[in-house]
Amino acid sequence: MEAFEDENPFESEPERLQSDSSSSRLNITDEPSPASAQPPVSLSPPTSPSRRNAFPSPGSHRQPQTFKSDFCCARDQWLHSGEDVEILITDALKTSVNSTSPYITYVIEAGTARAQHRYSEFESLRNNLVKLYPTLIIPPIPSKQTIGDYAIKQAKAKEDAAMIARRKRMLQTFLNRIARHPILSNEHVFHRFLDGEVSWAEVLHSPPISLLPKNILKAPSHNPTDQSVALAYAALPNPSAAHPLRRPDQRFLDSEVFTNKFAAHLSGPMEKVTRRTMKRWSDLAQDHAELGATLNGFSLNESGQLSVAVEKTGQAIDATYMSTTKLLQEFEQNWAEPLHEYTQFASIIKKLLQYRHQKHVQYEMTQEGLEARREQLDELEKSEREARRLEEALNQGRASTVRASVSERTSTEGGAEGEEAQEGESEPGPSHRQEESVYLPPHPGPNPVKRRAPGMGLLSALSYTLHGMMDVDPETARRNSITKNKETISQLEDALHLAAQDLKYSSSTIQADLDRFQRQKVADLREMTISMARSHRDWCKKNLEAWEEAKAEIAKIPDHPNRLPDDATNGAAAHGRRESMAAPADPQ
């Protein structure tokens, strides 16, 4: 087997068939279809371009980009300009352009480019990136609406403001994770997605996406669009993910165990506690809102300093409500959403390890098939040698028998007349020809009498087929089997070489991307915890300021008329303590 030169895919861009820039442009501001006469309606407040999200962590897990001198397009040049660029989703619009029903489009700003895409197009972008790069961790997109959401909200499920705002944030994170990936950021399909002047439908029907195979396991791991080796890959088996390995790799077994534990922690306790915490914070905020309104109304029934103090207390509770609401929003954006994203990451890594497992099984199955074919070829060749040796022995025995009979016949007929001998030599008689034919080997071929299949009856047809099979010469069948096995072995040797290359490339690339993901995870979890601490600090600070102001107003309320002054009360208490200490003990 030839040595496979493995290049680190995180140091150089792998060969990728680049599609030509599309000349088709999609302008949604053109004349709308008859069913979409109304202009797009914004369903969420526009995002300020200067506002940054905490996720993904800006540059903390980003590897230094390799120097690029040739750029496929303006978006590629912008992404690799050396600056910490950021893709923004600034708005969500409701439109019905080129459709009979309204849908939501998300406005993307990447430098000077501006594009609009609906959720299904984000989904198709990710699905095709998974097929183009089966050995990389492709970032997730926000989950689809559940059946329960549609059942509760029915027609308004797609227009839920909270859901749209959440999708805006998570889709923006998805695009920025791709832009900061050392390999995915070079993909021209991604560049064309950011270009609003290119029709996404045309991108889906042009290379490299149009060259993707139906079964990704029967394509090269480093470039699934390479069709020059499709015939060789067709000989590879299609294993299932549950097929066991004879010689598993311990590194990836450990990765599977760690990923399962990571997924169990995230999707189990952490997400459950997070949802329960958010619900209780939301209930607390609503209770504070009701209590603040009640106290503000109650202050109108009082007068003097008491009214001012009650009103100030209600305002402090209102401030607690507002700060709690803000805390809840920040908690959802900076903790709950990234946590759910990493739950999705765990599922993605499981599928990635499953792909590598199937490639390993594919290699072992090809190896087993090649060994079985070689054993079968050895048996057939051994049988062929035995048949030839037997045939040679039989031919030698027949030749000696013919010579002995000829010499005997010559001695007994030695006294015959010369005319008869000459006549016998020139024209052998029928008896002589019959004797010679007795010692000729039998005809190896089928019966020369041509059979005709009966025209009626299933039994007659079966009988005719069986007779035809029985008439096949075993020597011819064996030699055909040897030729066919040699061809199959040659194909399997090529397929085994390709499977070994894929396994080596998949193992090195997946391991490298897992290492990159681990650095990204550490940076993101650091940002998550810092954001949570900062949010709680700001919440406490705002509440403290509001309650300090309320305390100052409460302190101005005059004392109760039946209550002794603080000095007198303190003096009486001190005098009582002195008397109790000076009293003599009970003499008993």
C-alpha positions in Angstrom: 0.0 0.0 0.0 1.3 3.4 -0.9 2.1 5.8 1.9 -0.5 8.5 2.5 0.9 11.9 2.9 -1.3 13.5 5.6 -1.3 17.3 5.6 -2.8 19.1 8.6 -6.0 20.7 7.3 -5.7 23.4 9.9 -2.5 24.7 8.4 -3.4 24.8 4.7 -6.7 25.1 2.9 -7.7 21.7 1.4 -8.5 21.6 -2.3 -12.1 22.5 -2.9 -13.8 22.9 -6.2 -14.8 26.5 -6.3 -17.9 27.5 -8.1 -17.8 30.4 -10.4 -19.4 33.6 -9.2 -23.0 33.7 -10.0 -24.3 36.3 -12.5 -27.9 35.8 -11.3 -29.0 38.4 -8.9 -31.9 38.4 -6.5 -33.3 41.8 -5.7 -36.2 41.6 -3.3 -36.9 45.3 -3.7 -38.0 44.7 -7.3 -41.6 44.6 -8.3 -43.3 42.1 -5.9 -45.5 39.2 -6.9 -49.3 39.8 -7.0 -49.6 38.0 -3.6 -47.0 40.3 -2.0 -48.1 43.8 -2.7 -47.3 45.0 0.9 -43.7 46.1 1.8 -41.7 44.0 4.3 -42.6 44.7 7.9 -40.0 44.7 10.6 -40.8 42.3 13.5 -38.0 43.2 15.8 -36.1 46.4 16.7 -33.0 46.9 14.5 -29.7 46.0 16.1 -27.1 48.6 16.5 -24.0 47.9 14.5 -21.8 48.8 17.4 -23.5 46.3 19.7 -21.5 43.1 20.3 -22.7 39.8 21.6 -20.6 37.9 24.1 -20.8 34.8 21.9 -18.9 33.5 20.2 -16.0 34.7 22.3 -14.3 37.4 20.2 -11.0 36.0 19.1 -10.1 34.1 22.2 -10.3 30.7 20.4 -9.5 31.9 16.9 -6.3 30.5 15.5 -3.9 32.9 13.5 -5.0 32.9 10.0 -2.6 31.9 7.2 -1.5 34.5 4.8 -3.7 34.7 1.7 -2.7 36.5 -1.4 -5.4 35.3 -3.7 -9.1 35.9 -2.8 -12.0 34.3 -4.6 -14.3 37.2 -4.0 -14.7 40.5 -2.0 -16.3 38.7 0.9 -13.3 36.4 1.2 -11.0 39.4 1.2 -13.1 41.1 3.9 -13.1 38.0 6.1 -9.3 37.6 5.9 -8.5 41.3 6.1 -6.6 40.7 9.4 -9.2 42.7 11.4 -11.6 41.2 14.0 -14.6 41.4 11.6 -18.1 40.6 12.7 -21.2 39.6 10.8 -24.4 41.2 12.1 -28.1 40.3 11.7 -29.7 43.7 12.1 -33.3 43.1 11.5 -36.1 40.5 10.8 -38.6 41.4 8.1 -41.9 39.8 7.2 -42.3 39.6 3.5 -44.0 37.5 0.7 -41.6 38.1 -2.1 -41.6 35.2 -4.6 -44.0 33.3 -2.4 -47.8 32.9 -1.9 -47.5 33.0 1.9 -45.6 35.4 4.1 -42.3 34.4 5.8 -39.6 35.9 7.9 -36.3 37.0 6.4 -33.2 38.0 8.4 -31.1 41.0 7.3 -27.4 40.1 7.2 -24.7 42.8 7.1 -21.1 41.6 6.3 -19.0 44.7 5.8 -20.5 46.5 2.9 -22.6 43.6 1.7 -26.2 43.2 2.7 -28.3 40.0 2.2 -31.6 38.6 3.3 -32.2 34.9 4.0 -35.0 33.0 5.5 -34.5 30.3 8.2 -34.8 27.4 5.6 -31.8 28.9 3.7 -29.7 29.0 6.8 -30.6 25.3 7.3 -29.7 24.4 3.8 -26.3 26.2 4.2 -25.5 24.2 7.2 -26.6 20.9 5.7 -24.5 21.4 2.7 -21.5 22.4 4.8 -21.9 19.1 6.7 -21.7 17.2 3.4 -18.8 19.3 2.0 -16.8 18.9 5.3 -17.8 15.6 6.9 -14.8 15.7 9.2 -15.4 19.2 10.7 -17.6 20.4 13.5 -20.2 22.6 11.8 -21.8 25.1 14.2 -25.5 24.6 15.0 -28.4 26.8 14.1 -31.4 27.4 16.4 -33.9 24.6 16.7 -37.1 24.6 14.7 -40.4 25.3 16.3 -41.9 22.4 18.1 -45.4 20.9 17.4 -46.5 22.2 20.8 -45.5 25.8 19.9 -47.6 25.6 16.7 -50.5 24.0 18.6 -50.5 26.8 21.2 -49.8 29.8 19.0 -51.1 28.3 15.7 -50.8 30.9 12.9 -48.8 33.3 15.1 -46.0 30.9 15.9 -43.8 32.1 13.1 -44.3 35.7 14.2 -43.5 35.3 17.9 -41.3 38.3 18.7 -39.3 36.4 21.4 -38.6 33.5 19.0 -37.6 35.8 16.2 -35.2 37.8 18.5 -33.7 34.5 19.8 -33.2 33.3 16.2 -31.5 36.5 15.3 -29.0 36.2 18.0 -28.3 32.5 17.4 -28.1 32.8 13.6 -25.7 35.6 14.0 -23.6 33.4 16.3 -23.7 30.7 13.7 -22.4 32.9 10.9 -19.6 34.3 13.1 -18.5 30.9 14.2 -18.1 29.9 10.5 -16.3 33.2 9.8 -13.8 32.5 12.5 -13.2 28.9 11.6 -9.8 28.4 9.9 -11.2 26.2 7.1 -14.9 27.0 6.8 -14.2 30.7 6.4 -12.5 29.9 3.0 -15.5 28.2 1.6 -16.9 30.1 -1.4 -20.4 28.8 -0.8 -20.4 30.7 2.5 -19.1 33.8 0.8 -22.0 33.6 -1.7 -24.5 33.2 1.1 -23.3 36.6 2.5 -23.6 38.2 -0.9 -27.1 39.6 -1.4 -26.7 39.9 -5.1 -26.4 36.1 -5.6 -29.5 33.8 -5.8 -29.2 31.1 -3.2 -31.2 28.8 -5.4 -28.6 29.1 -8.1 -25.8 28.3 -5.5 -27.7 25.1 -4.6 -27.7 24.0 -8.3 -24.1 24.8 -9.1 -20.8 23.3 -8.1 -19.6 22.2 -5.6 -23.1 21.5 -4.1 -24.4 20.0 -7.3 -21.5 17.5 -7.3 -22.1 16.1 -3.9 -22.8 12.3 -3.8 -26.0 10.8 -2.4 -24.0 8.6 0.1 -21.2 10.6 1.8 -19.5 7.4 3.0 -18.7 6.5 -0.6 -16.8 9.7 -1.3 -13.4 11.0 -0.3 -13.3 12.5 3.1 -11.1 15.4 2.1 -13.1 16.3 -1.0 -16.5 14.6 -1.4 -17.1 16.3 -4.7 -14.3 14.5 -6.4 -16.0 12.3 -9.0 -12.8 10.9 -10.6 -12.6 8.1 -7.9 -16.4 7.4 -7.8 -15.9 4.0 -9.5 -13.3 2.9 -6.9 -15.4 4.1 -4.0 -18.4 2.1 -5.3 -16.6 -1.0 -4.3 -16.5 0.1 -0.6 -19.2 -1.3 1.7 -21.8 0.8 3.4 -21.6 -0.1 7.1 -24.0 0.9 9.9 -23.1 3.0 12.9 -23.8 0.0 15.2 -21.3 -2.3 13.5 -18.5 -3.2 16.1 -14.8 -2.6 15.4 -12.2 -5.3 15.7 -9.4 -2.9 16.5 -10.9 0.4 17.8 -8.8 3.5 18.4 -8.6 4.3 22.1 -8.4 8.0 21.5 -11.8 8.2 19.9 -13.3 5.7 22.4 -12.3 8.2 25.1 -13.7 11.1 23.0 -17.1 9.3 22.8 -17.2 8.6 26.5 -16.3 12.3 27.3 -18.9 13.6 24.8 -21.6 11.4 26.2 -20.9 12.7 29.7 -20.7 16.2 28.5 -24.1 15.9 26.7 -25.7 14.2 29.7 -24.6 17.1 32.0 -25.8 19.8 29.6 -29.1 18.3 28.5 -29.9 16.9 31.9 -29.2 18.9 35.1 -27.8 22.1 33.7 -30.6 22.9 31.2 -33.3 21.8 33.6 -32.0 24.0 36.4 -31.5 26.8 34.0 -35.1 26.6 32.8 -36.4 26.4 36.4 -34.2 29.3 37.5 -35.5 31.5 34.6 -39.1 30.6 35.4 -38.6 31.6 39.1 -36.9 34.8 38.2 -39.7 35.6 35.8 -42.3 34.9 38.5 -40.3 37.0 41.0 -40.3 39.9 38.5 -44.0 39.7 38.0 -44.6 39.7 41.7 -42.5 42.7 42.2 -44.3 44.5 39.4 -47.7 43.8 41.1 -46.4 44.8 44.5 -44.8 48.0 43.3 -48.1 49.0 41.6 -50.0 48.2 44.8 -47.7 50.3 47.0 -47.8 53.2 44.6 -51.6 53.2 44.7 -51.6 52.8 48.5 -49.4 55.9 48.9 -52.2 58.0 47.4 -54.4 57.2 50.4 -51.8 58.5 52.9 -50.4 61.9 53.5 -47.2 63.6 54.7 -43.9 61.8 55.0 -45.6 58.4 55.2 -47.0 58.8 51.8 -43.6 59.8 50.4 -42.0 56.8 52.1 -44.5 54.3 50.8 -44.3 55.8 47.3 -40.5 55.6 47.5 -40.7 51.9 48.6 -43.0 51.2 45.7 -40.5 52.8 43.3 -37.7 50.7 44.8 -39.8 47.6 44.2 -40.4 48.8 40.6 -36.7 49.3 40.2 -36.2 45.7 41.4 -38.7 44.5 38.8 -36.9 46.3 36.0 -33.5 45.2 37.1 -34.8 41.6 37.5 -36.3 41.7 34.0 -32.9 42.9 32.6 -31.1 40.2 34.6 -33.5 37.6 33.1 -32.8 38.9 29.5 -29.1 38.8 30.0 -29.3 35.4 31.7 -31.1 34.0 28.7 -28.8 35.6 26.1 -25.5 35.0 27.8 -26.1 31.7 29.6 -29.3 29.8 28.5 -28.8 30.2 24.8 -25.1 29.3 24.7 -25.8 26.4 27.0 -28.4 25.1 24.5 -26.0 25.7 21.7 -23.4 23.5 23.4 -26.0 20.8 23.9 -26.4 20.9 20.1 -22.6 20.8 19.8 -22.5 17.6 21.8 -25.0 16.0 19.3 -22.9 17.2 16.4 -19.7 15.8 17.8 -21.5 12.4 18.3 -22.4 12.4 14.6 -18.8 13.3 13.7 -17.4 10.5 15.8 -20.0 8.2 14.3 -18.8 9.1 10.8 -15.3 8.3 11.7 -16.4 5.0 13.3 -18.2 4.1 10.0 -15.1 5.0 8.0 -13.1 2.7 10.3 -15.6 -0.1 9.9 -15.5 0.4 6.2 -11.8 -0.1 6.2 -12.0 -3.2 8.3 -14.8 -4.7 6.2 -12.9 -4.0 3.0 -9.8 -5.6 4.5 -11.9 -8.7 5.5 -13.4 -8.9 2.0 -10.0 -8.7 0.4 -8.6 -11.5 2.6 -11.6 -13.7 1.9 -11.2 -13.1 -1.9 -7.5 -14.0 -1.7 -8.3 -17.2 0.2 -10.9 -18.1 -2.4 -8.4 -17.4 -5.2 -5.8 -19.6 -3.5 -8.3 -22.4 -3.3 -9.3 -22.0 -7.0 -5.7 -21.9 -8.1 -4.9 -25.0 -6.0 -7.8 -26.8 -7.6 -6.6 -25.7 -11.1 -3.1 -27.0 -10.4 -4.5 -30.4 -9.2 -6.7 -30.6 -12.3 -3.8 -29.9 -14.6 -1.6 -32.4 -12.8 -4.3 -35.1 -13.1 -4.9 -34.2 -16.7 -1.2 -34.6 -17.5 -1.1 -38.0 -15.7 -4.1 -39.2 -17.6 -2.6 -38.0 -20.9 0.6 -39.9 -20.2 -1.3 -43.1 -19.3 -3.3 -42.8 -22.5 -0.3 -42.3 -24.7 1.5 -45.3 -23.2 -1.6 -47.5 -23.8 -1.9 -46.4 -27.4 1.8 -47.1 -28.0 1.5 -50.6 -26.5 -1.6 -51.5 -28.6 0.0 -50.3 -31.8 3.2 -52.3 -31.2 1.1 -55.4 -30.4 -0.9 -55.0 -33.5 2.2 -54.5 -35.6 3.8 -57.8 -34.4 0.7 -59.9 -35.0 0.2 -58.5 -38.5 3.8 -58.5 -39.6 3.3 -61.3 -42.1 0.7 -59.4 -44.1 1.3 -58.6 -47.7 2.9 -55.3 -48.7 -0.1 -54.3 -50.7 -2.4 -54.6 -47.7 0.1 -52.7 -45.5 0.4 -49.9 -48.1 -3.4 -49.9 -48.5 -3.7 -49.8 -44.7 -1.3 -46.9 -44.4 -2.8 -44.8 -47.2 -6.5 -45.5 -46.2 -7.2 -46.9 -42.7 -10.2 -49.1 -42.5 -13.2 -48.4 -40.4 -12.1 -50.9 -37.7 -8.8 -49.1 -37.3 -10.5 -45.7 -37.0 -12.8 -47.1 -34.4 -9.9 -48.5 -32.3 -8.2 -45.1 -32.3 -11.3 -43.3 -31.3 -11.7 -45.5 -28.2 -8.5 -44.0 -26.7 -9.3 -40.4 -27.4 -10.2 -38.2 -24.3 -13.9 -37.4 -23.9 -15.1 -34.1 -25.3 -15.1 -31.5 -22.4 -17.8 -29.3 -23.7 -21.6 -29.6 -23.4 -23.7 -32.1 -25.4 -23.5 -31.0 -29.0 -27.2 -31.9 -29.4 -29.1 -28.6 -29.0 -31.8 -28.6 -26.5 -35.0 -26.8 -26.9 -36.9 -25.5 -23.9 -40.4 -26.8 -23.6 -42.9 -24.1 -24.2 -45.3 -25.0 -21.4 -45.1 -25.8 -17.7 -43.1 -24.4 -14.8 -41.7 -27.9 -14.0 -40.4 -28.2 -17.6 -38.7 -24.8 -17.4 -37.0 -25.7 -14.1 -35.9 -29.0 -15.6 -34.5 -27.2 -18.6 -32.6 -24.7 -16.4 -31.1 -27.5 -14.3 -30.0 -29.4 -17.3 -28.3 -26.3 -18.7 -26.5 -25.8 -15.3 -25.4 -29.4 -15.2 -23.9 -29.2 -18.7 -21.5 -26.3 -17.7 -17.9 -27.5 -17.9 -16.4 -27.3 -14.3 -13.0 -26.4 -15.7 -14.4 -23.5 -17.7 -16.4 -22.3 -14.6 -13.3 -22.5 -12.4 -11.1 -20.5 -14.8 -13.9 -17.9 -15.1 -14.0 -17.7 -11.3 -10.3 -17.2 -11.1 -10.4 -14.4 -13.6 -13.3 -12.7 -11.8 -11.6 -13.1 -8.4 -8.5 -11.5 -9.7 -10.4 -8.5 -11.0 -12.3 -8.2 -7.7 -9.1 -8.4 -5.7 -7.6 -5.6 -7.8 -10.7 -3.4 -7.2 -10.6 -4.2 -3.4 -6.9 -3.4 -3.2 -7.6 0.0 -4.7 -10.7 0.5 -2.4 -8.6 -0.6 0.6 -6.0 2.0 -0.2 -8.7 4.7 -0.5 -10.3 3.6 2.8 -7.0 3.7 4.6 -6.4 7.3 3.3 -9.9 8.3 4.4 -9.5 6.8 7.8 -6.1 8.5 8.3 -7.4 11.9 7.1 -10.6 11.6 9.1 -8.8 10.7 12.3 -6.2 13.5 12.0 -8.8 16.2 10.9 -11.4 15.3 13.5 -8.8 15.2 16.3 -7.5 18.6 15.2 -11.0 20.1 15.1 -11.9 18.6 18.5 -8.8 20.3 19.9 -9.9 23.6 18.4 -13.4 23.1 19.8 -12.0 22.4 23.2 -10.2 25.8 23.2 -13.4 27.4 21.9 -15.4 25.8 24.7 -13.1 27.0 27.4 -13.2 30.5 26.1 -17.0 30.5 25.7 -17.6 29.1 29.2 -15.3 31.7 30.6 -17.4 34.4 28.9 -20.6 32.8 30.1 -19.5 32.8 33.8 -18.1 36.3 33.6 -21.3 37.6 32.0 -23.4 35.9 34.7 -21.2 37.5 37.5 -21.4 40.9 35.8 -25.2 40.7 35.4 -25.7 39.8 39.1 -23.3 42.5 40.2 -25.2 45.1 38.1 -28.5 43.8 39.5 -27.4 44.1 43.1 -25.9 47.5 42.4 -29.1 48.9 41.0 -31.3 47.4 43.7 -28.9 48.8 46.4 -29.2 52.3 45.0 -33.0 52.1 44.8 -33.3 50.8 48.3 -30.9 53.2 49.8 -33.1 56.0 48.5 -36.1 54.3 50.0 -34.4 53.9 53.3 -33.6 57.6 53.4 -37.3 58.5 53.0 -38.4 55.9 55.5 -36.0 57.3 58.1 -37.8 60.7 57.8 -41.1 59.2 59.1 -41.7 60.6 62.7 -41.7 58.1 65.6 -44.9 56.7 67.1 -46.3 59.0 69.8 -46.6 56.1 72.3 -43.0 55.0 71.7 -40.2 56.2 74.0 -37.3 58.0 72.3 -34.4 55.9 71.4 -32.1 57.5 74.1 -34.6 56.9 76.9 -35.3 53.3 75.8 -31.6 52.6 75.7 -31.0 54.2 79.1 -33.8 52.2 80.8 -32.5 49.0 79.3 -29.0 49.7 80.6 -30.3 50.6 84.1 -32.2 47.4 84.3 -29.1 45.4 83.4 -27.1 47.1 86.1 -29.8 46.4 88.8 -29.9 42.7 87.8 -26.1 42.5 88.1 -26.1 44.2 91.5 -28.8 42.1 93.1 -27.5 39.7 95.8 -27.8 36.0 95.4 -30.6 34.1 97.0 -29.3 32.9 100.5 -30.2 29.3 100.7 
